[in-house]
Amino acid sequence: MNRDTFSAGVEPGGLHSHNEIKILICYMLNGVHEPLSRTVVLDILSGDGMANFFDASAAIDDLVKRGNLTEDDNGLLTVTEAGRHAAATLADMIPFTLRERSVTAGLRLLARQHSERDNRAEIAPCENGGWVVSCSVGKDAPLFRFELLVGDELQAQQVRDRFLDDPLLLYQSVIGIVSGGAKLNSAANQITIELP
């Protein structure tokens, strides 16, 4: 079998060995301390060029079959005690940068999922042209809400995504501005906000 067939999308320094990919998956799931869906794990590994999509998928199947991972009815993968032990024992076989990138990407995705669950950000076309981005920090009893009119759908999606990356940062920044905690430097055309 031609090895190049399964190296598509793998960046230099990425993994090609079935066993190394399995170790990285267990390491990542152990590092994020929460279950991740099969789709998310595959997106992280293949999207960041750490492993080929098909190799990573086969590795997940093998890990579930061997009892290193469990997969529930919703497709959420959880590392078992055996998987944790394998990750801890064999982690040095995987380059530190890949281990760090995988856990960082997993944590970032979890934070984004929590943000989307706990906050609201919607975009809609405006009758007069442009797009409206409606955001709120908190869903049931919002702490803060705003609507912003932007020129096109791409801008609206960028505003929505940036808000969902860190909604509390925007909230804290606005509080800093309206409470006087922000400093305006007109000469440098910038606002400096000191967050608590």
N, C-alpha and C positions, 0 to 999 in steps of 0.2 A: 504494500500500500504506500502511496506517495505521501510523505510526511507534510509536504507543502499544502496538501488538501486541507489538513486540519490546523494549519498555522495561520490561516487567513484571519486578519484582525488582531493578531497578537503582536504587541509592540516589542522592540528589542528589550530583553530582560524579563519578558513575560514567561509564563509557564507553559510547557508542552507535555510534561510528564503527568500521567493520570494520577499517580500517588501524590505528587506535589500539589496538584489542583485540589485534591481531596483534603489535604492538610490545610491549605489556605481557606477553604470553605469552612472547615471546623473552627479554625482560628478566628475568622471574621465573625461567625455567629456567636462564638464565645466572647469576643471582644465587645460586641454591641449589647449583649445582655438582654436581648429581646428577640422573639421570633421574627424572621423575615420571610416574605413570600418567595417561592421559587423564581418567579419573574424578576423580583428585585435583585436576588442574588445573581441571576444570570445577567441582568442589565449592568450590575456593578462590575462583574468580572470581564464580560465581553465589551461593554461600553468604555471601560477604562483601559482596554488592551492588555489586561492581565492574563487572560486565557481565552481560547476559542469557545464560542457559544456551545457548539456540539460536544466538545470535550468536557466543558463544565456541566452540561446537562447530564452526560453519562456519569460523571463523577458524583453528582447529587443522587442519581438513581442507585449507584453502588453504595453510597454512604447510608441511604435509607435501608437498603437491603441488608447491610451488615450491622445495622443497629447503632451507627454513629450519629444519625439524625433521625428525627421523627417528622412526619408530614401529616398535618391534620386535614380535615375535610375541606378547609378553606385554602389549602395549599401553603400554609405557614410552616416553615422549617424551624425546628428547634434542635439544638445540639444536645446530645445525651451525655451522661457521665463518661462513657467510653470515648465519645468524640472530643470531650474536653481534655481527657487524659492524652489522647493522640495528638491534639493540637499543642498541648504544653510540652510533651515529650519530643515531638518532631519539628517544632516551630523553627529551629535553627536551620532546617533544610531549605527554608523559604527566605529569600532576601528580605531584610528588614523593611526596605522601602515598599515592597509589595504588601507586607503585613500591615504596615502603617496606613497605606493608601486604601486597602480594603476596609479596614475598621473605620477610618475617617469617612469614607464614602457611605458606609452603612449607617453611621451615626447621623450624617448629614441628611440622608434620605428619611430616617426615622423622625428627625426633627421637623422636616418638611411635612411628613404625614401628620404629625401631631399639630403642626401649625394649621394645616388645611382642615383638620377635624375641629379645632378649637376656635378658629377665626373664619371670617367670611371675606371673600374677594371675588366679585363678579364683574364681567364686562358686558356691555350691551351697546348696540349702535344707537346713535342719537338722531332724532328726526331731522335736525338742522345740519347734519353732517358731523363727522367726528365720532368718537366713542366715549362712553361714560364708564369709569372704573368706580365701583362702589365697594368700599372696604370697611370692615369693623373689627376691632380687637375684642374678642369674645363674641359668642354667638347668641346665647340666651339672654344675657344681660350685658350688652356691650359697654365697655369702658370708654370707647372712642369710636366715632364713625366719621367717614368723609366720602365725598364724591369728587371725582376729578375728571374734567373734560380734556381729552387728548385728541390729536389730529387723525390717527389711524389705528387700525386693529393691532398692528405690530407694537406700537407704543403702548397701547392698552394692555397687551399681554406682558410687556416688559414691566410696566408699573405693577400689575397684579403679581407677577412672579417676585419682583423685588420686595413688595410688601410681605408676601408669604415667607420670604427668606428670614425675616426678622421683624414681625409686627410690633414687638415690644420696643424695639429700637426707635421706631417712628413715634410711638406713643410717648416714650421718655423724652424724645427730642422736642415734640410739640409742648409737652409740659414744661420743659426747660425754657422754651421760647416765651410762652405766655406767663410763666412765673418769674421771669427776669433772670433765670440762670444761664441764659445764652448771651454771648458777647458778640456784637456786630463790629466787624472791622471793615468800614466802608472803603478805606484806601486799598485794601487787598481784595475787596469784593468777596468776603467770606464770612460765614457765621461759625463761631466756635461754641459748641455745646458741651458743658461739663456735666456728665451723667453721674448720678449718685452711686 
